[in-house]
Amino acid sequence: MPFKKNNQYGFEKKLDRPLDKKIIGFRCYEGQADKLKQIPDWQEKFRLYIDELIKDHSE
């Protein structure tokens, strides 16, 4: 049963910054994807790590 638009129970993103429309995909070593998905809030932690990696590389 689909949700009606503008319902009070709809999903709300609680991010500090908006997400880009482009998707970055990469291949993990065997077993990494399953272990990564077990970490709570792993996507946001990964985004913050990418910011650090870019900052370190640009210096």
All heavy atoms as TSV, in Angstrom:
chain	resi	resn	atom	element	x	y	z
A	1	MET	N	N	0.830	-1.170	0.000
A	1	MET	CA	C	0.000	0.000	0.000
A	1	MET	C	C	0.886	1.249	0.000
A	1	MET	O	O	1.632	1.495	0.943
A	1	MET	CB	C	-0.868	-0.023	1.262
A	1	MET	CG	C	-1.800	1.132	1.374
A	1	MET	SD	S	-2.961	0.819	2.716
A	1	MET	CE	C	-2.732	2.298	3.645
A	2	PRO	N	N	0.851	2.052	-1.036
A	2	PRO	CA	C	1.717	3.234	-1.119
A	2	PRO	C	C	1.215	4.364	-0.213
A	2	PRO	O	O	0.026	4.467	0.082
A	2	PRO	CB	C	1.632	3.630	-2.581
A	2	PRO	CG	C	0.352	3.063	-3.067
A	2	PRO	CD	C	0.101	1.824	-2.266
A	3	PHE	N	N	2.154	5.185	0.218
A	3	PHE	CA	C	1.798	6.362	1.006
A	3	PHE	C	C	1.216	7.445	0.105
A	3	PHE	O	O	1.631	7.608	-1.034
A	3	PHE	CB	C	3.040	6.947	1.696
A	3	PHE	CG	C	3.421	6.229	2.948
A	3	PHE	CD1	C	4.554	5.446	2.990
A	3	PHE	CD2	C	2.651	6.356	4.087
A	3	PHE	CE1	C	4.922	4.794	4.145
A	3	PHE	CE2	C	3.018	5.708	5.258
A	3	PHE	CZ	C	4.134	4.933	5.284
A	4	LYS	N	N	0.270	8.175	0.609
A	4	LYS	CA	C	-0.243	9.332	-0.103
A	4	LYS	C	C	0.783	10.453	0.010
A	4	LYS	O	O	1.531	10.529	0.985
A	4	LYS	CB	C	-1.564	9.800	0.491
A	4	LYS	CG	C	-2.681	8.802	0.324
A	4	LYS	CD	C	-3.950	9.321	0.978
A	4	LYS	CE	C	-5.044	8.288	0.876
A	4	LYS	NZ	N	-6.270	8.729	1.569
A	5	LYS	N	N	0.830	11.340	-0.971
A	5	LYS	CA	C	1.767	12.453	-0.936
A	5	LYS	C	C	1.421	13.384	0.215
A	5	LYS	O	O	0.265	13.554	0.578
A	5	LYS	CB	C	1.739	13.218	-2.257
A	5	LYS	CG	C	2.354	12.438	-3.381
A	5	LYS	CD	C	2.488	13.278	-4.612
A	5	LYS	CE	C	3.162	12.472	-5.702
A	5	LYS	NZ	N	3.421	13.270	-6.873
A	6	ASN	N	N	2.469	13.966	0.789
A	6	ASN	CA	C	2.362	14.938	1.888
A	6	ASN	C	C	1.682	14.366	3.134
A	6	ASN	O	O	1.017	15.075	3.868
A	6	ASN	CB	C	1.624	16.202	1.434
A	6	ASN	CG	C	2.323	16.874	0.295
A	6	ASN	OD1	O	3.552	16.912	0.251
A	6	ASN	ND2	N	1.576	17.391	-0.659
A	7	ASN	N	N	1.870	13.065	3.372
A	7	ASN	CA	C	1.289	12.487	4.583
A	7	ASN	C	C	2.183	12.783	5.780
A	7	ASN	O	O	3.350	13.115	5.640
A	7	ASN	CB	C	1.053	10.979	4.417
A	7	ASN	CG	C	2.340	10.216	4.353
A	7	ASN	OD1	O	3.055	10.121	5.345
A	7	ASN	ND2	N	2.664	9.668	3.204
A	8	GLN	N	N	1.628	12.657	6.963
A	8	GLN	CA	C	2.379	13.005	8.165
A	8	GLN	C	C	3.397	11.949	8.569
A	8	GLN	O	O	4.233	12.196	9.422
A	8	GLN	CB	C	1.423	13.260	9.318
A	8	GLN	CG	C	0.624	12.036	9.738
A	8	GLN	CD	C	-0.362	12.357	10.843
A	8	GLN	OE1	O	-0.500	13.501	11.233
A	8	GLN	NE2	N	-1.033	11.343	11.339
A	9	TYR	N	N	3.344	10.776	7.966
A	9	TYR	CA	C	4.270	9.707	8.317
A	9	TYR	C	C	5.357	9.491	7.269
A	9	TYR	O	O	6.061	8.507	7.295
A	9	TYR	CB	C	3.505	8.388	8.514
A	9	TYR	CG	C	2.451	8.490	9.578
A	9	TYR	CD1	C	1.118	8.492	9.253
A	9	TYR	CD2	C	2.808	8.605	10.911
A	9	TYR	CE1	C	0.138	8.598	10.226
A	9	TYR	CE2	C	1.847	8.724	11.898
A	9	TYR	CZ	C	0.513	8.717	11.549
A	9	TYR	OH	O	-0.437	8.830	12.516
A	10	GLY	N	N	5.472	10.396	6.328
A	10	GLY	CA	C	6.448	10.235	5.253
A	10	GLY	C	C	7.882	10.294	5.758
A	10	GLY	O	O	8.179	10.775	6.849
A	11	PHE	N	N	8.795	9.819	4.936
A	11	PHE	CA	C	10.218	9.795	5.275
A	11	PHE	C	C	10.797	11.195	5.166
A	11	PHE	O	O	10.520	11.909	4.209
A	11	PHE	CB	C	10.962	8.845	4.335
A	11	PHE	CG	C	12.426	8.772	4.595
A	11	PHE	CD1	C	12.907	8.044	5.658
A	11	PHE	CD2	C	13.324	9.437	3.787
A	11	PHE	CE1	C	14.259	7.968	5.912
A	11	PHE	CE2	C	14.675	9.366	4.027
A	11	PHE	CZ	C	15.144	8.633	5.091
A	12	GLU	N	N	11.610	11.589	6.139
A	12	GLU	CA	C	12.277	12.878	6.116
A	12	GLU	C	C	13.773	12.655	6.232
A	12	GLU	O	O	14.239	11.979	7.150
A	12	GLU	CB	C	11.808	13.757	7.265
A	12	GLU	CG	C	10.358	14.158	7.182
A	12	GLU	CD	C	9.941	15.014	8.364
A	12	GLU	OE1	O	10.828	15.519	9.094
A	12	GLU	OE2	O	8.729	15.167	8.560
A	13	LYS	N	N	14.525	13.248	5.320
A	13	LYS	CA	C	15.976	13.167	5.402
A	13	LYS	C	C	16.465	14.194	6.401
A	13	LYS	O	O	16.023	15.334	6.391
A	13	LYS	CB	C	16.604	13.437	4.038
A	13	LYS	CG	C	16.322	12.367	3.033
A	13	LYS	CD	C	17.013	12.661	1.722
A	13	LYS	CE	C	16.671	11.592	0.711
A	13	LYS	NZ	N	17.279	11.856	-0.583
A	14	LYS	N	N	17.362	13.776	7.261
A	14	LYS	CA	C	17.901	14.675	8.275
A	14	LYS	C	C	19.401	14.818	8.050
A	14	LYS	O	O	20.209	14.321	8.828
A	14	LYS	CB	C	17.606	14.145	9.674
A	14	LYS	CG	C	16.120	14.069	9.954
A	14	LYS	CD	C	15.829	13.525	11.315
A	14	LYS	CE	C	14.332	13.445	11.526
A	14	LYS	NZ	N	13.964	12.889	12.802
A	15	LEU	N	N	19.771	15.482	6.961
A	15	LEU	CA	C	21.167	15.669	6.616
A	15	LEU	C	C	21.545	17.138	6.745
A	15	LEU	O	O	20.722	18.026	6.511
A	15	LEU	CB	C	21.425	15.203	5.178
A	15	LEU	CG	C	21.097	13.740	4.880
A	15	LEU	CD1	C	21.247	13.462	3.393
A	15	LEU	CD2	C	22.004	12.821	5.672
A	16	ASP	N	N	22.793	17.389	7.090
A	16	ASP	CA	C	23.268	18.766	7.203
A	16	ASP	C	C	23.420	19.427	5.838
A	16	ASP	O	O	23.229	20.627	5.706
A	16	ASP	CB	C	24.611	18.805	7.937
A	16	ASP	CG	C	24.492	18.349	9.380
A	16	ASP	OD1	O	23.385	18.460	9.945
A	16	ASP	OD2	O	25.501	17.896	9.940
A	17	ARG	N	N	23.793	18.628	4.849
A	17	ARG	CA	C	24.012	19.152	3.502
A	17	ARG	C	C	23.206	18.322	2.514
A	17	ARG	O	O	22.997	17.124	2.730
A	17	ARG	CB	C	25.497	19.048	3.130
A	17	ARG	CG	C	26.360	19.842	4.065
A	17	ARG	CD	C	27.844	19.767	3.831
A	17	ARG	NE	N	28.328	18.797	2.878
A	17	ARG	CZ	C	29.571	18.368	2.833
A	17	ARG	NH1	N	30.442	18.793	3.719
A	17	ARG	NH2	N	29.959	17.509	1.940
A	18	PRO	N	N	22.771	18.942	1.417
A	18	PRO	CA	C	22.003	18.176	0.427
A	18	PRO	C	C	22.901	17.166	-0.298
A	18	PRO	O	O	24.105	17.373	-0.435
A	18	PRO	CB	C	21.495	19.243	-0.542
A	18	PRO	CG	C	22.409	20.403	-0.364
A	18	PRO	CD	C	22.897	20.349	1.055
A	19	LEU	N	N	22.291	16.081	-0.754
A	19	LEU	CA	C	23.029	15.052	-1.480
A	19	LEU	C	C	23.111	15.410	-2.958
A	19	LEU	O	O	22.215	16.033	-3.516
A	19	LEU	CB	C	22.333	13.697	-1.329
A	19	LEU	CG	C	22.247	13.143	0.084
A	19	LEU	CD1	C	21.461	11.841	0.077
A	19	LEU	CD2	C	23.620	12.935	0.670
A	20	ASP	N	N	24.196	15.000	-3.588
A	20	ASP	CA	C	24.387	15.204	-5.015
A	20	ASP	C	C	23.542	14.198	-5.785
A	20	ASP	O	O	23.254	13.107	-5.300
A	20	ASP	CB	C	25.868	15.002	-5.356
A	20	ASP	CG	C	26.261	15.578	-6.692
A	20	ASP	OD1	O	25.373	15.725	-7.560
A	20	ASP	OD2	O	27.448	15.880	-6.867
A	21	LYS	N	N	23.150	14.549	-6.984
A	21	LYS	CA	C	22.369	13.634	-7.825
A	21	LYS	C	C	23.244	12.529	-8.406
A	21	LYS	O	O	22.764	11.458	-8.739
A	21	LYS	CB	C	21.706	14.397	-8.969
A	21	LYS	CG	C	20.742	15.471	-8.517
A	21	LYS	CD	C	19.465	14.869	-8.004
A	21	LYS	CE	C	18.510	15.979	-7.625
A	21	LYS	NZ	N	17.408	15.514	-6.839
A	22	LYS	N	N	24.556	12.792	-8.525
A	22	LYS	CA	C	25.480	11.802	-9.075
A	22	LYS	C	C	25.785	10.740	-8.027
A	22	LYS	O	O	25.931	11.028	-6.856
A	22	LYS	CB	C	26.782	12.472	-9.500
A	22	LYS	CG	C	26.602	13.507	-10.573
A	22	LYS	CD	C	27.902	14.205	-10.836
A	22	LYS	CE	C	27.680	15.405	-11.733
A	22	LYS	NZ	N	28.875	16.236	-11.821
A	23	ILE	N	N	25.914	9.514	-8.478
A	23	ILE	CA	C	26.207	8.394	-7.588
A	23	ILE	C	C	27.631	7.912	-7.836
A	23	ILE	O	O	28.049	7.776	-8.985
A	23	ILE	CB	C	25.216	7.239	-7.828
A	23	ILE	CG1	C	23.805	7.699	-7.475
A	23	ILE	CG2	C	25.606	6.020	-7.019
A	23	ILE	CD1	C	22.745	6.676	-7.824
A	24	ILE	N	N	28.352	7.666	-6.760
A	24	ILE	CA	C	29.692	7.084	-6.862
A	24	ILE	C	C	29.562	5.609	-6.508
A	24	ILE	O	O	29.057	5.260	-5.444
A	24	ILE	CB	C	30.669	7.747	-5.877
A	24	ILE	CG1	C	30.821	9.227	-6.200
A	24	ILE	CG2	C	32.021	7.040	-5.926
A	24	ILE	CD1	C	31.657	9.969	-5.180
A	25	GLY	N	N	29.989	4.756	-7.393
A	25	GLY	CA	C	29.963	3.321	-7.128
A	25	GLY	C	C	31.385	2.781	-7.106
A	25	GLY	O	O	32.240	3.237	-7.843
A	26	PHE	N	N	31.648	1.845	-6.249
A	26	PHE	CA	C	32.968	1.224	-6.210
A	26	PHE	C	C	32.829	-0.223	-5.795
A	26	PHE	O	O	31.852	-0.620	-5.178
A	26	PHE	CB	C	33.911	1.981	-5.260
A	26	PHE	CG	C	33.553	1.869	-3.815
A	26	PHE	CD1	C	34.202	0.955	-3.006
A	26	PHE	CD2	C	32.576	2.665	-3.268
A	26	PHE	CE1	C	33.858	0.838	-1.675
A	26	PHE	CE2	C	32.232	2.562	-1.935
A	26	PHE	CZ	C	32.872	1.644	-1.137
A	27	ARG	N	N	33.822	-0.994	-6.147
A	27	ARG	CA	C	33.808	-2.414	-5.821
A	27	ARG	C	C	34.657	-2.643	-4.579
A	27	ARG	O	O	35.780	-2.191	-4.482
A	27	ARG	CB	C	34.341	-3.213	-6.996
A	27	ARG	CG	C	33.439	-3.104	-8.219
A	27	ARG	CD	C	34.018	-3.853	-9.391
A	27	ARG	NE	N	34.188	-5.256	-9.073
A	27	ARG	CZ	C	33.430	-6.232	-9.540
A	27	ARG	NH1	N	32.440	-5.949	-10.343
A	27	ARG	NH2	N	33.662	-7.480	-9.227
A	28	CYS	N	N	34.091	-3.363	-3.633
A	28	CYS	CA	C	34.771	-3.684	-2.377
A	28	CYS	C	C	35.516	-5.003	-2.508
A	28	CYS	O	O	35.277	-5.780	-3.422
A	28	CYS	CB	C	33.748	-3.843	-1.258
A	28	CYS	SG	S	32.688	-2.462	-0.995
A	29	TYR	N	N	36.392	-5.230	-1.558
A	29	TYR	CA	C	36.981	-6.554	-1.434
A	29	TYR	C	C	35.908	-7.485	-0.885
A	29	TYR	O	O	34.921	-7.037	-0.297
A	29	TYR	CB	C	38.183	-6.536	-0.486
A	29	TYR	CG	C	39.357	-5.739	-1.024
A	29	TYR	CD1	C	39.876	-4.684	-0.297
A	29	TYR	CD2	C	39.928	-6.049	-2.244
A	29	TYR	CE1	C	40.946	-3.953	-0.774
A	29	TYR	CE2	C	40.997	-5.323	-2.739
A	29	TYR	CZ	C	41.509	-4.277	-1.992
A	29	TYR	OH	O	42.550	-3.549	-2.471
A	30	GLU	N	N	36.097	-8.774	-1.056
A	30	GLU	CA	C	35.107	-9.743	-0.588
A	30	GLU	C	C	34.842	-9.582	0.901
A	30	GLU	O	O	35.765	-9.471	1.697
A	30	GLU	CB	C	35.591	-11.167	-0.870
A	30	GLU	CG	C	35.566	-11.533	-2.327
A	30	GLU	CD	C	35.970	-12.975	-2.563
A	30	GLU	OE1	O	36.065	-13.747	-1.587
A	30	GLU	OE2	O	36.199	-13.321	-3.726
A	31	GLY	N	N	33.575	-9.541	1.261
A	31	GLY	CA	C	33.172	-9.456	2.654
A	31	GLY	C	C	33.061	-8.040	3.205
A	31	GLY	O	O	32.447	-7.835	4.244
A	32	GLN	N	N	33.657	-7.053	2.525
A	32	GLN	CA	C	33.624	-5.692	3.049
A	32	GLN	C	C	32.220	-5.095	3.029
A	32	GLN	O	O	31.839	-4.403	3.973
A	32	GLN	CB	C	34.552	-4.777	2.243
A	32	GLN	CG	C	36.000	-4.906	2.585
A	32	GLN	CD	C	36.850	-3.925	1.815
A	32	GLN	OE1	O	36.550	-3.600	0.668
A	32	GLN	NE2	N	37.917	-3.469	2.431
A	33	ALA	N	N	31.466	-5.334	1.987
A	33	ALA	CA	C	30.131	-4.729	1.871
A	33	ALA	C	C	29.222	-5.186	3.003
A	33	ALA	O	O	28.528	-4.372	3.616
A	33	ALA	CB	C	29.519	-5.070	0.518
A	34	ASP	N	N	29.242	-6.459	3.314
A	34	ASP	CA	C	28.395	-6.972	4.396
A	34	ASP	C	C	28.807	-6.391	5.751
A	34	ASP	O	O	27.964	-6.015	6.557
A	34	ASP	CB	C	28.454	-8.495	4.453
A	34	ASP	CG	C	27.848	-9.135	3.216
A	34	ASP	OD1	O	26.921	-8.526	2.635
A	34	ASP	OD2	O	28.297	-10.233	2.839
A	35	LYS	N	N	30.112	-6.305	5.990
A	35	LYS	CA	C	30.592	-5.754	7.257
A	35	LYS	C	C	30.302	-4.258	7.344
A	35	LYS	O	O	29.951	-3.749	8.407
A	35	LYS	CB	C	32.089	-6.008	7.410
A	35	LYS	CG	C	32.418	-7.470	7.625
A	35	LYS	CD	C	33.911	-7.681	7.709
A	35	LYS	CE	C	34.237	-9.156	7.847
A	35	LYS	NZ	N	35.682	-9.394	7.837
A	36	LEU	N	N	30.431	-3.556	6.229
A	36	LEU	CA	C	30.169	-2.121	6.199
A	36	LEU	C	C	28.711	-1.821	6.518
A	36	LEU	O	O	28.401	-0.917	7.296
A	36	LEU	CB	C	30.534	-1.555	4.827
A	36	LEU	CG	C	30.370	-0.061	4.623
A	36	LEU	CD1	C	31.313	0.718	5.526
A	36	LEU	CD2	C	30.631	0.302	3.168
A	37	LYS	N	N	27.800	-2.601	5.972
A	37	LYS	CA	C	26.376	-2.377	6.181
A	37	LYS	C	C	25.930	-2.671	7.605
A	37	LYS	O	O	24.854	-2.268	8.009
A	37	LYS	CB	C	25.572	-3.200	5.178
A	37	LYS	CG	C	25.722	-2.681	3.766
A	37	LYS	CD	C	24.962	-3.512	2.777
A	37	LYS	CE	C	25.190	-3.004	1.362
A	37	LYS	NZ	N	24.470	-3.797	0.373
A	38	GLN	N	N	26.760	-3.353	8.388
A	38	GLN	CA	C	26.434	-3.630	9.785
A	38	GLN	C	C	26.769	-2.450	10.690
A	38	GLN	O	O	26.325	-2.401	11.835
A	38	GLN	CB	C	27.182	-4.872	10.269
A	38	GLN	CG	C	26.711	-6.136	9.601
A	38	GLN	CD	C	27.553	-7.347	9.994
A	38	GLN	OE1	O	28.518	-7.228	10.742
A	38	GLN	NE2	N	27.191	-8.500	9.479
A	39	ILE	N	N	27.535	-1.482	10.197
A	39	ILE	CA	C	27.920	-0.308	10.981
A	39	ILE	C	C	26.757	0.680	10.974
A	39	ILE	O	O	26.270	1.063	9.908
A	39	ILE	CB	C	29.182	0.351	10.385
A	39	ILE	CG1	C	30.350	-0.628	10.412
A	39	ILE	CG2	C	29.516	1.637	11.131
A	39	ILE	CD1	C	31.569	-0.154	9.652
A	40	PRO	N	N	26.296	1.110	12.162
A	40	PRO	CA	C	25.207	2.085	12.201
A	40	PRO	C	C	25.611	3.403	11.533
A	40	PRO	O	O	26.718	3.891	11.737
A	40	PRO	CB	C	24.965	2.303	13.699
A	40	PRO	CG	C	25.632	1.169	14.384
A	40	PRO	CD	C	26.724	0.699	13.488
A	41	ASP	N	N	24.730	3.952	10.713
A	41	ASP	CA	C	24.936	5.234	10.042
A	41	ASP	C	C	26.197	5.235	9.166
A	41	ASP	O	O	26.909	6.222	9.061
A	41	ASP	CB	C	24.991	6.359	11.082
A	41	ASP	CG	C	24.697	7.712	10.493
A	41	ASP	OD1	O	24.011	7.785	9.460
A	41	ASP	OD2	O	25.162	8.711	11.072
A	42	TRP	N	N	26.477	4.092	8.521
A	42	TRP	CA	C	27.717	3.948	7.770
A	42	TRP	C	C	27.785	4.886	6.574
A	42	TRP	O	O	28.876	5.350	6.222
A	42	TRP	CB	C	27.916	2.498	7.320
A	42	TRP	CG	C	26.976	2.034	6.243
A	42	TRP	CD1	C	25.768	1.445	6.416
A	42	TRP	CD2	C	27.168	2.121	4.834
A	42	TRP	NE1	N	25.185	1.159	5.218
A	42	TRP	CE2	C	26.024	1.563	4.218
A	42	TRP	CE3	C	28.179	2.608	4.028
A	42	TRP	CZ2	C	25.884	1.491	2.835
A	42	TRP	CZ3	C	28.036	2.536	2.655
A	42	TRP	CH2	C	26.901	1.986	2.077
A	43	GLN	N	N	26.665	5.215	5.961
A	43	GLN	CA	C	26.708	6.077	4.779
A	43	GLN	C	C	27.166	7.488	5.135
A	43	GLN	O	O	27.984	8.073	4.431
A	43	GLN	CB	C	25.350	6.115	4.091
A	43	GLN	CG	C	24.999	4.794	3.442
A	43	GLN	CD	C	23.614	4.811	2.836
A	43	GLN	OE1	O	22.704	5.464	3.352
A	43	GLN	NE2	N	23.434	4.092	1.756
A	44	GLU	N	N	26.654	8.026	6.222
A	44	GLU	CA	C	27.065	9.379	6.625
A	44	GLU	C	C	28.528	9.389	7.059
A	44	GLU	O	O	29.273	10.319	6.740
A	44	GLU	CB	C	26.164	9.891	7.754
A	44	GLU	CG	C	26.425	11.322	8.128
A	44	GLU	CD	C	26.206	12.320	6.996
A	44	GLU	OE1	O	25.439	12.031	6.056
A	44	GLU	OE2	O	26.817	13.407	7.052
A	45	LYS	N	N	28.964	8.356	7.769
A	45	LYS	CA	C	30.373	8.259	8.169
A	45	LYS	C	C	31.278	8.168	6.946
A	45	LYS	O	O	32.355	8.758	6.916
A	45	LYS	CB	C	30.584	7.050	9.078
A	45	LYS	CG	C	29.926	7.209	10.424
A	45	LYS	CD	C	30.054	5.964	11.265
A	45	LYS	CE	C	29.323	6.138	12.577
A	45	LYS	NZ	N	29.358	4.945	13.412
A	46	PHE	N	N	30.820	7.455	5.918
A	46	PHE	CA	C	31.590	7.315	4.687
A	46	PHE	C	C	31.685	8.659	3.960
A	46	PHE	O	O	32.741	9.026	3.449
A	46	PHE	CB	C	30.937	6.251	3.795
A	46	PHE	CG	C	31.801	5.792	2.668
A	46	PHE	CD1	C	32.938	5.055	2.904
A	46	PHE	CD2	C	31.463	6.091	1.359
A	46	PHE	CE1	C	33.734	4.625	1.862
A	46	PHE	CE2	C	32.242	5.666	0.315
A	46	PHE	CZ	C	33.384	4.931	0.573
A	47	ARG	N	N	30.580	9.419	3.935
A	47	ARG	CA	C	30.599	10.747	3.311
A	47	ARG	C	C	31.591	11.662	4.012
A	47	ARG	O	O	32.323	12.422	3.371
A	47	ARG	CB	C	29.205	11.365	3.350
A	47	ARG	CG	C	28.221	10.700	2.437
A	47	ARG	CD	C	26.858	11.402	2.504
A	47	ARG	NE	N	25.852	10.577	1.856
A	47	ARG	CZ	C	24.886	9.941	2.482
A	47	ARG	NH1	N	24.756	10.050	3.793
A	47	ARG	NH2	N	24.029	9.209	1.819
A	48	LEU	N	N	31.622	11.629	5.345
A	48	LEU	CA	C	32.560	12.464	6.093
A	48	LEU	C	C	34.002	12.033	5.829
A	48	LEU	O	O	34.898	12.874	5.725
A	48	LEU	CB	C	32.241	12.400	7.591
A	48	LEU	CG	C	30.896	12.996	7.996
A	48	LEU	CD1	C	30.622	12.715	9.469
A	48	LEU	CD2	C	30.838	14.475	7.698
A	49	TYR	N	N	34.233	10.731	5.708
A	49	TYR	CA	C	35.576	10.241	5.394
A	49	TYR	C	C	36.018	10.714	4.015
A	49	TYR	O	O	37.181	11.090	3.823
A	49	TYR	CB	C	35.633	8.715	5.477
A	49	TYR	CG	C	36.967	8.184	5.025
A	49	TYR	CD1	C	38.099	8.331	5.810
A	49	TYR	CD2	C	37.104	7.565	3.786
A	49	TYR	CE1	C	39.330	7.871	5.389
A	49	TYR	CE2	C	38.331	7.101	3.357
A	49	TYR	CZ	C	39.445	7.255	4.159
A	49	TYR	OH	O	40.662	6.818	3.732
A	50	ILE	N	N	35.102	10.742	3.067
A	50	ILE	CA	C	35.433	11.216	1.720
A	50	ILE	C	C	35.834	12.685	1.764
A	50	ILE	O	O	36.790	13.100	1.099
A	50	ILE	CB	C	34.257	10.982	0.755
A	50	ILE	CG1	C	34.086	9.486	0.507
A	50	ILE	CG2	C	34.463	11.716	-0.562
A	50	ILE	CD1	C	32.844	9.121	-0.268
A	51	ASP	N	N	35.126	13.498	2.574
A	51	ASP	CA	C	35.512	14.903	2.731
A	51	ASP	C	C	36.935	15.022	3.263
A	51	ASP	O	O	37.721	15.854	2.795
A	51	ASP	CB	C	34.550	15.626	3.675
A	51	ASP	CG	C	33.266	16.042	3.003
A	51	ASP	OD1	O	33.221	16.065	1.753
A	51	ASP	OD2	O	32.305	16.347	3.735
A	52	GLU	N	N	37.282	14.213	4.261
A	52	GLU	CA	C	38.634	14.233	4.814
A	52	GLU	C	C	39.661	13.812	3.769
A	52	GLU	O	O	40.736	14.412	3.662
A	52	GLU	CB	C	38.732	13.301	6.019
A	52	GLU	CG	C	37.989	13.773	7.238
A	52	GLU	CD	C	38.106	12.793	8.388
A	52	GLU	OE1	O	39.122	12.064	8.461
A	52	GLU	OE2	O	37.183	12.737	9.206
A	53	LEU	N	N	39.341	12.790	3.005
A	53	LEU	CA	C	40.250	12.308	1.971
A	53	LEU	C	C	40.499	13.378	0.915
A	53	LEU	O	O	41.644	13.610	0.509
A	53	LEU	CB	C	39.660	11.043	1.328
A	53	LEU	CG	C	40.523	10.286	0.345
A	53	LEU	CD1	C	41.776	9.745	1.022
A	53	LEU	CD2	C	39.716	9.144	-0.276
A	54	ILE	N	N	39.460	14.067	0.503
A	54	ILE	CA	C	39.603	15.153	-0.479
A	54	ILE	C	C	40.425	16.292	0.097
A	54	ILE	O	O	41.304	16.834	-0.572
A	54	ILE	CB	C	38.206	15.649	-0.920
A	54	ILE	CG1	C	37.503	14.565	-1.737
A	54	ILE	CG2	C	38.315	16.933	-1.711
A	54	ILE	CD1	C	36.036	14.829	-2.003
A	55	LYS	N	N	40.166	16.650	1.362
A	55	LYS	CA	C	40.906	17.731	2.007
A	55	LYS	C	C	42.382	17.389	2.115
A	55	LYS	O	O	43.259	18.210	1.820
A	55	LYS	CB	C	40.323	18.012	3.384
A	55	LYS	CG	C	40.909	19.220	4.077
A	55	LYS	CD	C	40.220	19.450	5.387
A	55	LYS	CE	C	41.192	19.124	6.479
A	55	LYS	NZ	N	40.678	19.299	7.823
A	56	ASP	N	N	42.692	16.177	2.522
A	56	ASP	CA	C	44.095	15.744	2.661
A	56	ASP	C	C	44.798	15.719	1.309
A	56	ASP	O	O	45.984	16.026	1.222
A	56	ASP	CB	C	44.175	14.364	3.311
A	56	ASP	CG	C	43.744	14.383	4.764
A	56	ASP	OD1	O	43.636	15.483	5.354
A	56	ASP	OD2	O	43.488	13.293	5.312
A	57	HIS	N	N	44.095	15.348	0.274
A	57	HIS	CA	C	44.714	15.228	-1.051
A	57	HIS	C	C	44.920	16.603	-1.698
A	57	HIS	O	O	45.827	16.780	-2.498
A	57	HIS	CB	C	43.847	14.347	-1.955
A	57	HIS	CG	C	44.456	14.085	-3.290
A	57	HIS	ND1	N	45.594	13.330	-3.454
A	57	HIS	CD2	C	44.098	14.492	-4.520
A	57	HIS	CE1	C	45.894	13.270	-4.726
A	57	HIS	NE2	N	44.999	13.980	-5.404
A	58	SER	N	N	44.078	17.561	-1.366
A	58	SER	CA	C	44.157	18.874	-2.011
A	58	SER	C	C	45.217	19.773	-1.393
A	58	SER	O	O	45.540	20.818	-1.919
A	58	SER	CB	C	42.800	19.575	-1.965
A	58	SER	OG	O	42.409	19.816	-0.640
A	59	GLU	N	N	45.778	19.387	-0.252
A	59	GLU	CA	C	46.798	20.222	0.405
A	59	GLU	C	C	48.141	20.043	-0.217
A	59	GLU	O	O	48.524	19.133	-0.820
A	59	GLU	CB	C	46.855	19.893	1.887
A	59	GLU	CG	C	45.602	20.290	2.615
A	59	GLU	CD	C	45.643	19.907	4.082
A	59	GLU	OE1	O	46.551	19.171	4.510
A	59	GLU	OE2	O	44.735	20.326	4.792
